[in-house]
Amino acid sequence: MTDLTRLSAADLAAKLARKEVSSVEATQAQLDRIAAVDGDVHAFLHVDAEGALATAADVDARRAAGEGLHGLAGVPIAVKDIVATKGMPTTCGSKILDGWIPPYDATITLRIKAAGLPILGKTNMDEFAMGSSTEHSAYGPTRNPWDRDRIPGGSGGGSAAAVAAFEAALAIGTDTGGSIRQPGALTGTVGVKPTYGGISRYGLVALASSLDQAGPVTRTVLDAALLHELMGGHDPMDSTSIDAPAPLVVSAARRADVKGLKIGIVKELGGEGFQAGVSARFHEAVELLTSAGAEVVEVSLPSLEYALAAYYLVMPSEASSNLARFDAMRYGVRVPPAGADDPSAEQVMASSRDAGFGDEVKRRIIVGTYALSSGYYDAYYGSAQKVRTLLARDFAAAFEQVDVLVSPTSPTTAWQLGAKLDDPLSMYLQDVATIPANLAGIPGLSLPVGLADEDGLPVGLQFLAPQQADDRLYNAGAALEKLLEEKWGGPMLAQAPDLEVAR
């Protein structure tokens, strides 16, 4: 029998629709895989075997009765632990929310449940999505399936590792500065940050409200389009949700034709600071696009050099405001201050936040609070917002010349666990290519384009498109994916080490 865990979501959905396999069988196969390898990978913080199998059994019964079902009905999925799931723990990788079970579902959770996708569980992440390595989780790091001594990227390393380790065919991530795309690049998976407002943020625990965006984590571009289509669309519960027809991403992924497409290489995202193996695979992929009929030109984004600095003012400023609600008064852990017989509410808040938040979260709260403080707001946060405007104008000008932009997703491949923990700035620099899309609110897609010569680890290429032109990403991404798989003789993840044997 075919190993169900190795099938793409689209192929598994087709088998389910033809009744060649049941959702219970597919879900149990994923649960067995999780049991076999997740002790080493640590992609999951919580596994809901009972709930997933119950959903699968319901889908099978409805299919047997001839009921019309969603195309992905019965395909198991993993959800990042920042998305509210009613009756299932949502901790954001933080001790301050240890054991919290939401009384409601996020909009994207509701849409997944309505479509009949069994939710396998919640995936590990950097605490409150603050990090680029998933080492800042209060529950321990996730490991890269390609090399378990290396990081899987962050903050959504758990979702990316789950997909790369064949523990789930589909996963949901969130992207504030690259937390879907960068883990995708480092684990050989596909990650998409949709246009800001294209997928509802209702029920996502906020890091930086003007930057956060949920999106798909998958093994193929078509799978990402199918999940994107399911999650997307207007949501009246989210004031930032776009009230307009969603881009036709699935048909774009099936079209997969770059003939006549104008592609811009971002001048500022290459060269110095980029690993040689990353640059080599990137330029080889661009040559494939050229051979398929795309026109490639170089494009400059002058304000890009200020993007990283602007982001690390905007993001911690919004984070310090959003995280103020975690005060031990209504939910989360409550830690009474030592030596206080009758502590005040302020003392309980201070001791609880000190015990519940990790070092990286505290660091960003301090930076953000300072940037928003009286006398410094205009100099720091206000200036960062002006840079953001300039960057958006640069992107708009670039998209008048080309249809999509391309760059490496991450300047390096996955690094050793612990290598950057004592150097936060070095870790922040890993997001240099992904952050601009969040500041400008434009969509981005990362897909694997090969293995670096130096270490044999995955390299990702990133496509960027104008706001609400997400379909361009899927068309270009699917076309490049097809060209690469023809070159390799199959998907890149087929080259990944066998975790069960490697143990």
The 8 nearest C-alpha neighbors of each residue, nearest first, counted from 0:
[[1, 2, 3, 20, 19, 4, 24, 5],
 [2, 0, 3, 5, 6, 4, 20, 11],
 [3, 1, 4, 5, 0, 6, 28, 25],
 [2, 4, 5, 6, 1, 25, 28, 11],
 [3, 5, 2, 165, 6, 29, 28, 166],
 [6, 4, 3, 2, 165, 7, 168, 1],
 [7, 5, 3, 4, 11, 10, 8, 2],
 [6, 8, 10, 9, 11, 168, 5, 218],
 [7, 9, 11, 168, 10, 222, 12, 6],
 [8, 10, 12, 7, 11, 222, 13, 221],
 [11, 9, 13, 7, 12, 8, 6, 14],
 [10, 12, 8, 14, 13, 9, 6, 7],
 [11, 13, 15, 9, 10, 14, 71, 8],
 [14, 12, 16, 10, 11, 15, 17, 9],
 [15, 13, 11, 17, 19, 16, 12, 20],
 [14, 16, 18, 12, 13, 17, 20, 21],
 [15, 17, 13, 18, 14, 12, 19, 70],
 [16, 18, 14, 15, 19, 13, 20, 12],
 [19, 17, 15, 20, 16, 14, 21, 62],
 [20, 18, 14, 17, 15, 21, 16, 13],
 [21, 19, 18, 15, 14, 24, 22, 25],
 [22, 20, 24, 23, 15, 59, 25, 18],
 [21, 23, 73, 55, 25, 24, 26, 59],
 [22, 24, 55, 26, 21, 25, 56, 27],
 [25, 23, 27, 21, 22, 26, 28, 20],
 [24, 26, 22, 28, 23, 27, 3, 21],
 [27, 25, 23, 29, 28, 24, 75, 22],
 [26, 28, 30, 24, 29, 25, 23, 31],
 [29, 27, 31, 25, 26, 30, 24, 32],
 [28, 30, 32, 26, 27, 31, 166, 4],
 [31, 29, 27, 33, 32, 28, 34, 26],
 [32, 30, 34, 28, 29, 33, 27, 35],
 [31, 33, 29, 35, 30, 34, 166, 28],
 [32, 34, 30, 37, 166, 35, 31, 36],
 [33, 35, 31, 32, 36, 37, 30, 38],
 [34, 36, 32, 33, 31, 37, 499, 38],
 [37, 35, 38, 33, 39, 34, 32, 40],
 [38, 36, 40, 41, 33, 39, 34, 42],
 [37, 39, 36, 41, 40, 34, 35, 33],
 [38, 40, 37, 36, 41, 142, 147, 502],
 [39, 41, 37, 142, 42, 141, 38, 36],
 [42, 40, 141, 37, 43, 38, 39, 142],
 [41, 43, 157, 161, 123, 40, 141, 122],
 [44, 42, 122, 123, 41, 45, 121, 157],
 [43, 45, 123, 122, 121, 42, 46, 41],
 [44, 46, 121, 120, 43, 47, 122, 88],
 [45, 47, 120, 119, 48, 121, 43, 44],
 [48, 46, 120, 50, 119, 49, 51, 45],
 [49, 47, 51, 50, 46, 52, 119, 30],
 [50, 48, 52, 51, 47, 53, 54, 46],
 [49, 51, 53, 47, 52, 48, 54, 118],
 [50, 52, 117, 48, 54, 118, 53, 119],
 [53, 51, 55, 49, 54, 50, 23, 56],
 [52, 54, 50, 56, 55, 51, 49, 57],
 [55, 53, 57, 51, 117, 52, 56, 58],
 [54, 56, 52, 22, 23, 58, 53, 57],
 [57, 55, 59, 53, 58, 54, 23, 52],
 [56, 58, 54, 60, 55, 59, 61, 53],
 [59, 57, 61, 55, 60, 56, 73, 62],
 [58, 60, 56, 62, 57, 61, 63, 22],
 [61, 59, 63, 57, 58, 62, 64, 56],
 [60, 62, 64, 58, 66, 63, 59, 57],
 [61, 63, 59, 65, 64, 60, 66, 58],
 [64, 62, 60, 65, 61, 59, 66, 58],
 [65, 63, 61, 62, 66, 60, 59, 67],
 [66, 64, 62, 63, 67, 61, 60, 68],
 [65, 67, 61, 62, 64, 68, 63, 60],
 [68, 66, 65, 69, 62, 61, 64, 70],
 [69, 67, 66, 72, 70, 62, 114, 115],
 [68, 70, 72, 114, 71, 67, 115, 113],
 [69, 71, 72, 68, 12, 16, 13, 114],
 [72, 70, 69, 12, 74, 73, 116, 114],
 [73, 71, 115, 69, 116, 114, 70, 74],
 [72, 74, 22, 116, 55, 115, 58, 71],
 [73, 75, 116, 71, 72, 12, 117, 76],
 [76, 74, 117, 116, 26, 118, 73, 119],
 [75, 77, 169, 118, 170, 119, 167, 117],
 [76, 78, 170, 119, 120, 118, 121, 167],
 [79, 77, 171, 121, 170, 122, 80, 120],
 [80, 78, 122, 121, 172, 81, 171, 82],
 [79, 81, 121, 91, 89, 122, 82, 90],
 [80, 82, 91, 79, 204, 203, 89, 83],
 [83, 81, 203, 80, 79, 202, 105, 84],
 [84, 82, 105, 104, 202, 89, 203, 101],
 [85, 83, 104, 87, 101, 86, 82, 108],
 [86, 84, 103, 104, 101, 102, 87, 83],
 [85, 87, 100, 101, 84, 102, 88, 103],
 [86, 88, 84, 100, 85, 89, 101, 47],
 [89, 87, 100, 99, 98, 90, 86, 101],
 [90, 88, 80, 99, 100, 91, 83, 81],
 [89, 91, 96, 92, 97, 93, 80, 88],
 [92, 90, 81, 127, 80, 93, 126, 89],
 [91, 93, 126, 136, 90, 124, 137, 125],
 [94, 92, 126, 137, 95, 91, 90, 96],
 [93, 95, 97, 355, 96, 137, 356, 92],
 [94, 96, 355, 332, 331, 93, 97, 356],
 [97, 95, 331, 90, 94, 99, 93, 98],
 [96, 98, 94, 90, 99, 95, 93, 331],
 [97, 99, 88, 96, 100, 90, 89, 331],
 [100, 98, 96, 88, 97, 89, 90, 101],
 [99, 101, 88, 87, 86, 89, 98, 102],
 [100, 102, 85, 103, 83, 84, 86, 99],
 [103, 101, 85, 100, 86, 104, 84, 83],
 [104, 102, 85, 101, 84, 105, 83, 86],
 [105, 103, 84, 85, 83, 108, 109, 106],
 [202, 104, 106, 83, 108, 107, 201, 109],
 [107, 105, 109, 108, 201, 110, 104, 202],
 [106, 108, 110, 109, 105, 230, 111, 199],
 [109, 107, 105, 111, 106, 110, 104, 112],
 [108, 110, 106, 112, 107, 111, 113, 104],
 [111, 109, 107, 113, 108, 112, 114, 106],
 [112, 110, 108, 114, 109, 113, 116, 107],
 [111, 113, 115, 109, 114, 110, 116, 108],
 [112, 114, 110, 115, 111, 109, 116, 108],
 [113, 115, 111, 112, 69, 72, 116, 110],
 [116, 114, 72, 112, 113, 73, 58, 117],
 [115, 117, 73, 72, 74, 75, 111, 112],
 [118, 116, 51, 75, 54, 55, 119, 76],
 [119, 117, 76, 51, 120, 77, 75, 116],
 [120, 118, 77, 51, 47, 46, 76, 117],
 [119, 121, 46, 47, 45, 77, 118, 78],
 [120, 122, 78, 80, 45, 79, 44, 43],
 [123, 121, 43, 79, 157, 80, 44, 158],
 [122, 124, 157, 43, 44, 42, 92, 80],
 [125, 123, 155, 154, 133, 92, 136, 157],
 [124, 126, 136, 133, 135, 154, 128, 130],
 [125, 127, 92, 136, 93, 128, 135, 129],
 [126, 128, 91, 129, 125, 206, 92, 93],
 [129, 127, 125, 154, 126, 130, 124, 206],
 [130, 128, 125, 127, 126, 154, 360, 359],
 [129, 131, 154, 125, 153, 132, 128, 133],
 [130, 132, 153, 154, 152, 133, 426, 178],
 [131, 133, 152, 153, 134, 150, 130, 151],
 [134, 132, 125, 153, 124, 154, 135, 156],
 [135, 133, 140, 132, 136, 125, 139, 141],
 [134, 136, 125, 133, 126, 137, 130, 140],
 [137, 135, 125, 126, 92, 138, 139, 134],
 [136, 138, 93, 92, 139, 94, 135, 126],
 [139, 137, 136, 92, 140, 93, 44, 123],
 [138, 140, 136, 137, 134, 141, 135, 41],
 [141, 139, 134, 133, 136, 142, 135, 138],
 [140, 142, 41, 42, 40, 133, 157, 156],
 [143, 141, 40, 147, 150, 151, 149, 144],
 [142, 144, 151, 147, 150, 145, 146, 149],
 [145, 143, 146, 164, 147, 142, 160, 40],
 [144, 146, 143, 495, 496, 147, 456, 186],
 [147, 145, 143, 148, 144, 149, 142, 456],
 [146, 148, 142, 143, 149, 144, 145, 40],
 [147, 149, 146, 415, 416, 142, 150, 143],
 [150, 148, 415, 416, 147, 414, 143, 146],
 [149, 151, 143, 142, 416, 132, 152, 413],
 [152, 150, 143, 156, 182, 142, 185, 186],
 [153, 151, 182, 132, 156, 131, 150, 181],
 [154, 152, 131, 132, 155, 156, 133, 178],
 [153, 155, 125, 128, 178, 124, 130, 131],
 [156, 154, 153, 124, 178, 157, 158, 172],
 [157, 155, 153, 151, 152, 159, 133, 182],
 [156, 158, 42, 123, 122, 160, 155, 159],
 [157, 159, 161, 160, 122, 156, 155, 170],
 [160, 158, 156, 162, 161, 157, 182, 183],
 [161, 159, 163, 157, 162, 158, 164, 156],
 [160, 162, 166, 158, 164, 42, 159, 163],
 [161, 163, 167, 165, 159, 160, 164, 168],
 [162, 164, 160, 165, 161, 159, 186, 188],
 [163, 165, 161, 166, 162, 144, 160, 498],
 [166, 164, 162, 167, 163, 4, 5, 161],
 [165, 167, 161, 33, 164, 29, 32, 162],
 [168, 166, 162, 165, 169, 161, 76, 29],
 [167, 169, 8, 162, 7, 217, 76, 165],
 [170, 168, 76, 217, 167, 216, 77, 162],
 [171, 169, 77, 216, 76, 78, 158, 215],
 [170, 172, 78, 215, 216, 79, 214, 77],
 [173, 171, 79, 214, 179, 213, 155, 215],
 [172, 174, 213, 212, 214, 179, 178, 175],
 [173, 175, 178, 179, 177, 212, 211, 176],
 [176, 174, 211, 210, 177, 178, 437, 212],
 [177, 175, 434, 174, 437, 178, 433, 430],
 [176, 178, 433, 174, 180, 181, 179, 175],
 [177, 179, 174, 154, 153, 155, 180, 181],
 [180, 178, 174, 190, 177, 172, 182, 181],
 [179, 181, 190, 183, 177, 445, 182, 178],
 [180, 182, 184, 183, 177, 178, 179, 409],
 [183, 181, 152, 185, 184, 156, 153, 180],
 [182, 184, 188, 180, 190, 181, 186, 189],
 [183, 185, 459, 181, 182, 458, 187, 186],
 [184, 186, 182, 413, 457, 183, 412, 187],
 [187, 185, 183, 188, 184, 151, 182, 457],
 [188, 186, 447, 457, 184, 183, 185, 492],
 [187, 189, 183, 218, 186, 217, 447, 446],
 [190, 188, 446, 217, 183, 218, 445, 216],
 [191, 189, 216, 180, 183, 445, 179, 444],
 [190, 192, 444, 214, 215, 443, 193, 180],
 [191, 193, 443, 214, 442, 174, 444, 212],
 [194, 192, 442, 191, 197, 214, 195, 443],
 [193, 195, 442, 441, 197, 466, 467, 440],
 [196, 194, 440, 197, 212, 193, 441, 442],
 [197, 195, 240, 241, 239, 198, 194, 199],
 [196, 198, 194, 195, 241, 231, 193, 240],
 [199, 197, 231, 196, 232, 230, 213, 200],
 [200, 198, 201, 240, 234, 237, 196, 106],
 [199, 201, 203, 202, 237, 198, 212, 213],
 [202, 200, 237, 199, 203, 105, 106, 236],
 [105, 201, 203, 83, 200, 82, 204, 106],
 [204, 202, 82, 200, 201, 205, 81, 83],
 [205, 203, 81, 202, 82, 206, 83, 91],
 [206, 204, 208, 207, 203, 321, 211, 318],
 [205, 207, 318, 208, 127, 321, 204, 128],
 [208, 206, 317, 318, 314, 210, 209, 205],
 [207, 209, 210, 211, 205, 206, 317, 321],
 [208, 210, 207, 211, 317, 438, 195, 437],
 [209, 211, 175, 437, 208, 207, 438, 212],
 [212, 210, 175, 208, 174, 207, 209, 173],
 [211, 213, 174, 173, 195, 175, 214, 192],
 [214, 212, 173, 172, 174, 198, 192, 211],
 [213, 215, 192, 172, 191, 173, 171, 193],
 [216, 214, 171, 223, 191, 190, 227, 226],
 [215, 217, 190, 170, 171, 189, 169, 172],
 [218, 216, 169, 189, 223, 219, 188, 222],
 [217, 219, 188, 189, 7, 162, 222, 168],
 [220, 218, 222, 221, 217, 189, 223, 7],
 [219, 221, 223, 222, 477, 224, 189, 476],
 [222, 220, 224, 223, 219, 252, 225, 249],
 [223, 221, 225, 219, 224, 220, 8, 9],
 [222, 224, 220, 226, 221, 215, 225, 217],
 [225, 223, 227, 221, 249, 222, 248, 226],
 [224, 226, 222, 228, 223, 227, 249, 221],
 [225, 227, 229, 223, 228, 224, 215, 230],
 [228, 226, 224, 230, 229, 225, 231, 223],
 [227, 229, 225, 231, 226, 230, 224, 248],
 [228, 230, 226, 227, 231, 225, 110, 111],
 [231, 229, 227, 107, 228, 198, 226, 110],
 [232, 230, 198, 228, 227, 229, 197, 245],
 [231, 233, 245, 198, 197, 234, 244, 230],
 [232, 234, 242, 240, 241, 235, 243, 231],
 [233, 235, 236, 237, 240, 199, 232, 106],
 [236, 234, 237, 233, 238, 240, 242, 199],
 [237, 235, 234, 201, 238, 199, 106, 240],
 [238, 236, 240, 235, 201, 239, 234, 199],
 [237, 239, 240, 236, 235, 234, 241, 196],
 [240, 238, 237, 196, 241, 199, 200, 195],
 [241, 239, 196, 237, 238, 233, 199, 234],
 [240, 242, 196, 243, 233, 197, 239, 232],
 [243, 241, 233, 240, 244, 232, 234, 235],
 [242, 244, 241, 245, 233, 232, 197, 240],
 [245, 243, 246, 232, 242, 233, 241, 247],
 [244, 246, 232, 243, 247, 231, 197, 467],
 [247, 245, 248, 470, 469, 244, 467, 468],
 [248, 246, 249, 470, 250, 251, 245, 228],
 [247, 249, 470, 251, 224, 246, 250, 252],
 [250, 248, 224, 252, 251, 247, 225, 253],
 [249, 251, 253, 252, 248, 247, 254, 470],
 [250, 252, 474, 248, 254, 249, 253, 470],
 [253, 251, 473, 474, 249, 477, 254, 250],
 [252, 254, 250, 251, 255, 249, 221, 474],
 [253, 255, 251, 252, 256, 250, 474, 478],
 [256, 254, 478, 474, 477, 252, 253, 475],
 [255, 257, 478, 258, 254, 474, 475, 477],
 [258, 256, 260, 293, 475, 259, 292, 478],
 [257, 259, 292, 293, 260, 256, 291, 294],
 [258, 260, 293, 292, 257, 261, 294, 256],
 [261, 259, 293, 257, 258, 294, 262, 402],
 [262, 260, 294, 401, 402, 295, 293, 259],
 [263, 261, 295, 403, 401, 404, 402, 294],
 [262, 264, 404, 296, 297, 298, 295, 401],
 [265, 263, 297, 405, 298, 404, 266, 296],
 [264, 266, 298, 268, 267, 299, 406, 263],
 [265, 267, 299, 268, 298, 264, 297, 269],
 [266, 268, 265, 269, 299, 300, 303, 304],
 [269, 267, 265, 266, 406, 432, 270, 407],
 [268, 270, 267, 273, 271, 266, 278, 406],
 [269, 271, 273, 272, 268, 278, 267, 274],
 [272, 270, 273, 269, 274, 268, 410, 267],
 [271, 273, 270, 274, 410, 269, 411, 275],
 [272, 274, 410, 271, 270, 411, 269, 275],
 [273, 275, 411, 277, 276, 410, 278, 272],
 [276, 274, 278, 277, 279, 273, 451, 453],
 [275, 277, 451, 279, 452, 278, 274, 280],
 [278, 276, 274, 275, 280, 279, 458, 451],
 [277, 279, 281, 275, 276, 280, 282, 274],
 [280, 278, 276, 282, 281, 277, 275, 283],
 [281, 279, 283, 277, 282, 278, 449, 284],
 [280, 282, 278, 284, 279, 283, 407, 277],
 [281, 283, 285, 284, 279, 280, 278, 286],
 [284, 282, 286, 280, 285, 281, 279, 287],
 [283, 285, 287, 281, 282, 286, 280, 448],
 [284, 286, 282, 288, 287, 283, 289, 281],
 [285, 287, 289, 283, 284, 288, 290, 282],
 [288, 286, 290, 284, 285, 289, 291, 283],
 [287, 289, 285, 291, 286, 290, 293, 284],
 [288, 290, 293, 286, 292, 291, 287, 294],
 [289, 291, 287, 288, 292, 286, 293, 285],
 [292, 290, 288, 289, 293, 258, 287, 257],
 [291, 293, 258, 289, 290, 259, 257, 294],
 [294, 292, 289, 260, 258, 259, 257, 288],
 [293, 295, 261, 262, 260, 289, 259, 292],
 [294, 296, 262, 263, 261, 293, 289, 297],
 [297, 295, 263, 264, 262, 298, 294, 261],
 [296, 298, 264, 263, 266, 265, 299, 295],
 [299, 297, 265, 263, 264, 266, 296, 397],
 [298, 300, 266, 265, 301, 267, 297, 397],
 [299, 301, 393, 303, 302, 298, 267, 394],
 [302, 300, 303, 299, 304, 393, 267, 390],
 [303, 301, 390, 304, 300, 305, 389, 306],
 [302, 304, 306, 305, 301, 300, 390, 267],
 [303, 305, 302, 306, 301, 307, 267, 308],
 [304, 306, 303, 308, 302, 307, 309, 386],
 [307, 305, 309, 303, 308, 304, 310, 435],
 [306, 308, 310, 309, 305, 431, 311, 434],
 [309, 307, 311, 310, 306, 305, 312, 383],
 [310, 308, 383, 306, 312, 307, 311, 305],
 [309, 311, 313, 307, 312, 308, 314, 306],
 [310, 312, 308, 309, 314, 313, 315, 307],
 [311, 313, 310, 309, 314, 315, 380, 316],
 [314, 312, 310, 316, 311, 315, 380, 309],
 [313, 315, 317, 207, 316, 311, 312, 310],
 [316, 314, 367, 318, 363, 317, 312, 313],
 [367, 317, 315, 313, 319, 318, 314, 312],
 [316, 318, 207, 320, 314, 315, 319, 321],
 [319, 317, 315, 321, 206, 207, 320, 316],
 [318, 320, 364, 316, 322, 367, 317, 321],
 [319, 321, 317, 318, 323, 322, 316, 368],
 [322, 320, 318, 323, 319, 317, 205, 324],
 [321, 323, 324, 319, 320, 325, 318, 206],
 [322, 324, 320, 325, 321, 319, 326, 318],
 [323, 325, 322, 326, 321, 320, 327, 329],
 [326, 324, 323, 322, 327, 331, 352, 330],
 [325, 327, 348, 328, 324, 323, 352, 351],
 [328, 326, 333, 331, 330, 329, 348, 332],
 [327, 329, 326, 330, 348, 333, 325, 331],
 [330, 328, 327, 331, 326, 325, 324, 332],
 [331, 329, 327, 328, 332, 99, 325, 96],
 [330, 332, 96, 95, 327, 99, 333, 97],
 [331, 333, 95, 327, 96, 334, 351, 330],
 [332, 334, 327, 351, 335, 331, 347, 328],
 [333, 335, 351, 350, 336, 347, 332, 354],
 [336, 334, 347, 350, 337, 333, 351, 342],
 [337, 335, 350, 339, 347, 334, 338, 346],
 [336, 338, 339, 335, 350, 340, 334, 342],
 [337, 339, 340, 336, 335, 342, 341, 346],
 [338, 340, 342, 341, 337, 336, 335, 346],
 [341, 339, 342, 338, 337, 336, 335, 343],
 [340, 342, 339, 343, 338, 335, 336, 344],
 [343, 341, 339, 346, 340, 347, 344, 336],
 [342, 344, 346, 345, 347, 341, 348, 339],
 [343, 345, 347, 346, 348, 342, 328, 349],
 [344, 346, 348, 343, 347, 349, 342, 350],
 [345, 347, 349, 343, 348, 344, 342, 350],
 [348, 346, 344, 335, 350, 345, 349, 351],
 [349, 347, 345, 326, 351, 346, 350, 327],
 [348, 350, 346, 352, 347, 351, 353, 345],
 [349, 351, 353, 347, 336, 352, 348, 334],
 [352, 350, 334, 354, 348, 333, 353, 349],
 [351, 353, 355, 349, 354, 350, 356, 348],
 [352, 354, 350, 351, 355, 356, 349, 357],
 [355, 353, 351, 352, 356, 350, 334, 95],
 [354, 356, 95, 94, 352, 353, 351, 357],
 [357, 355, 352, 353, 354, 360, 95, 361],
 [358, 356, 360, 359, 361, 355, 137, 126],
 [357, 359, 361, 360, 362, 356, 135, 363],
 [360, 358, 362, 361, 357, 363, 129, 135],
 [359, 361, 363, 362, 358, 357, 356, 364],
 [362, 360, 364, 358, 359, 363, 365, 357],
 [363, 361, 359, 365, 360, 364, 358, 366],
 [362, 364, 366, 315, 360, 365, 361, 367],
 [365, 363, 319, 361, 367, 366, 362, 368],
 [364, 366, 368, 362, 363, 367, 361, 369],
 [367, 365, 363, 369, 364, 368, 370, 315],
 [316, 368, 366, 315, 370, 364, 369, 319],
 [367, 369, 365, 371, 370, 366, 319, 364],
 [368, 370, 372, 366, 367, 371, 365, 375],
 [371, 369, 367, 368, 379, 376, 372, 375],
 [372, 370, 376, 368, 369, 367, 316, 375],
 [373, 371, 369, 375, 370, 376, 368, 374],
 [374, 372, 375, 376, 371, 369, 370, 377],
 [373, 375, 376, 372, 377, 378, 371, 370],
 [374, 376, 378, 373, 372, 377, 370, 379],
 [375, 377, 371, 380, 379, 378, 370, 372],
 [378, 376, 381, 379, 375, 380, 382, 374],
 [377, 379, 375, 376, 382, 381, 380, 374],
 [378, 380, 382, 376, 370, 381, 377, 375],
 [381, 379, 383, 376, 382, 370, 312, 377],
 [382, 380, 377, 384, 383, 379, 376, 378],
 [381, 383, 385, 379, 384, 380, 378, 377],
 [384, 382, 309, 380, 386, 385, 381, 379],
 [383, 385, 387, 381, 386, 382, 380, 388],
 [386, 384, 382, 388, 387, 383, 389, 381],
 [387, 385, 389, 383, 388, 384, 390, 382],
 [386, 388, 384, 390, 385, 389, 438, 391],
 [389, 387, 385, 391, 386, 390, 392, 384],
 [388, 390, 386, 392, 387, 391, 393, 302],
 [389, 391, 393, 387, 392, 302, 388, 386],
 [390, 392, 439, 388, 394, 393, 389, 395],
 [393, 391, 395, 389, 390, 394, 396, 388],
 [394, 392, 390, 396, 391, 395, 300, 397],
 [393, 395, 397, 391, 396, 392, 398, 390],
 [396, 394, 392, 398, 397, 393, 391, 399],
 [397, 395, 393, 399, 394, 398, 392, 400],
 [396, 398, 394, 399, 400, 395, 393, 401],
 [399, 397, 401, 400, 395, 396, 402, 394],
 [398, 400, 396, 397, 401, 395, 402, 394],
 [399, 401, 398, 397, 396, 402, 261, 263],
 [402, 400, 261, 398, 262, 403, 263, 399],
 [401, 403, 261, 398, 262, 260, 464, 404],
 [404, 402, 464, 262, 463, 401, 263, 462],
 [403, 405, 263, 463, 262, 462, 264, 464],
 [406, 404, 462, 264, 461, 263, 463, 265],
 [407, 405, 461, 460, 268, 265, 408, 264],
 [406, 408, 460, 409, 461, 459, 281, 410],
 [409, 407, 461, 460, 459, 432, 181, 406],
 [408, 410, 411, 407, 181, 429, 432, 184],
 [409, 411, 273, 274, 429, 407, 272, 408],
 [412, 410, 274, 409, 273, 277, 413, 429],
 [411, 413, 185, 456, 458, 414, 457, 409],
 [414, 412, 185, 150, 149, 151, 411, 415],
 [415, 413, 149, 150, 412, 416, 418, 411],
 [414, 416, 149, 418, 148, 417, 150, 413],
 [417, 415, 149, 150, 418, 148, 414, 134],
 [416, 418, 420, 419, 415, 134, 421, 414],
 [417, 419, 415, 416, 420, 414, 421, 422],
 [420, 418, 422, 421, 417, 426, 425, 423],
 [421, 419, 417, 422, 418, 423, 426, 134],
 [422, 420, 419, 423, 418, 417, 425, 424],
 [421, 423, 419, 420, 425, 424, 426, 418],
 [424, 422, 426, 425, 427, 421, 420, 419],
 [425, 423, 427, 426, 422, 428, 419, 429],
 [426, 424, 428, 423, 427, 422, 419, 429],
 [425, 427, 423, 424, 428, 429, 419, 131],
 [426, 428, 424, 429, 425, 430, 423, 131],
 [429, 427, 425, 430, 426, 431, 424, 307],
 [428, 430, 427, 426, 431, 409, 410, 425],
 [431, 429, 428, 433, 432, 434, 427, 177],
 [430, 432, 428, 429, 433, 434, 307, 409],
 [433, 431, 430, 408, 434, 409, 268, 435],
 [432, 434, 177, 430, 435, 431, 176, 436],
 [433, 435, 176, 437, 436, 430, 431, 177],
 [436, 434, 438, 437, 433, 306, 439, 432],
 [437, 435, 441, 439, 438, 434, 440, 433],
 [438, 436, 440, 210, 439, 435, 434, 176],
 [437, 439, 435, 436, 440, 387, 210, 434],
 [440, 438, 391, 436, 437, 441, 435, 390],
 [441, 439, 195, 437, 438, 436, 194, 466],
 [440, 442, 466, 194, 436, 439, 465, 464],
 [443, 441, 194, 193, 192, 464, 463, 469],
 [442, 444, 463, 192, 462, 191, 193, 461],
 [443, 445, 191, 462, 461, 190, 472, 192],
 [446, 444, 461, 190, 180, 460, 189, 459],
 [445, 447, 189, 459, 460, 188, 448, 184],
 [448, 446, 459, 187, 458, 449, 184, 188],
 [449, 447, 459, 458, 280, 460, 446, 284],
 [450, 448, 458, 457, 447, 280, 451, 491],
 [449, 451, 457, 456, 455, 458, 452, 448],
 [450, 452, 276, 455, 453, 456, 454, 277],
 [451, 453, 276, 455, 454, 450, 456, 275],
 [454, 452, 451, 455, 276, 456, 275, 450],
 [453, 455, 456, 452, 451, 450, 412, 276],
 [456, 454, 450, 451, 452, 453, 457, 449],
 [455, 457, 450, 454, 451, 412, 458, 145],
 [458, 456, 450, 187, 185, 449, 186, 451],
 [457, 459, 184, 449, 450, 447, 277, 448],
 [458, 460, 184, 447, 408, 446, 448, 445],
 [461, 459, 407, 408, 445, 446, 406, 281],
 [460, 462, 445, 408, 406, 444, 405, 407],
 [461, 463, 405, 444, 443, 404, 472, 445],
 [464, 462, 443, 404, 403, 442, 405, 461],
 [463, 465, 403, 442, 468, 441, 472, 469],
 [466, 464, 468, 441, 467, 398, 442, 463],
 [465, 467, 441, 468, 194, 442, 464, 440],
 [468, 466, 469, 194, 465, 246, 197, 442],
 [469, 467, 470, 465, 466, 471, 464, 246],
 [468, 470, 471, 472, 467, 442, 246, 464],
 [469, 471, 248, 473, 468, 472, 251, 246],
 [472, 470, 474, 469, 473, 468, 475, 464],
 [473, 471, 470, 469, 475, 474, 476, 462],
 [472, 474, 252, 476, 470, 471, 475, 251],
 [473, 475, 255, 251, 252, 471, 477, 472],
 [476, 474, 478, 472, 473, 477, 257, 471],
 [477, 475, 473, 479, 478, 474, 472, 480],
 [476, 478, 480, 255, 252, 474, 479, 220],
 [479, 477, 255, 475, 481, 476, 480, 256],
 [480, 478, 482, 476, 481, 477, 483, 475],
 [479, 481, 477, 483, 478, 482, 476, 484],
 [480, 482, 478, 484, 479, 483, 477, 485],
 [483, 481, 479, 485, 480, 484, 486, 478],
 [484, 482, 486, 480, 485, 481, 487, 479],
 [483, 485, 489, 487, 486, 481, 490, 488],
 [486, 484, 488, 482, 483, 487, 481, 489],
 [485, 487, 483, 484, 488, 482, 489, 481],
 [488, 486, 484, 489, 485, 483, 490, 491],
 [487, 489, 485, 484, 486, 490, 483, 491],
 [490, 488, 484, 487, 491, 485, 493, 486],
 [491, 489, 484, 492, 493, 487, 488, 494],
 [490, 492, 493, 494, 489, 449, 187, 487],
 [493, 491, 495, 494, 490, 187, 163, 188],
 [492, 494, 491, 495, 490, 489, 496, 5],
 [495, 493, 492, 491, 496, 490, 497, 489],
 [494, 496, 492, 493, 145, 497, 491, 144],
 [497, 495, 498, 145, 494, 501, 144, 146],
 [498, 496, 500, 499, 501, 495, 502, 164],
 [499, 497, 501, 500, 496, 502, 36, 144],
 [498, 500, 502, 501, 497, 36, 35, 496],
 [499, 501, 497, 498, 502, 496, 36, 35],
 [502, 500, 498, 499, 497, 496, 146, 147],
 [501, 500, 499, 498, 39, 36, 497, 147]]
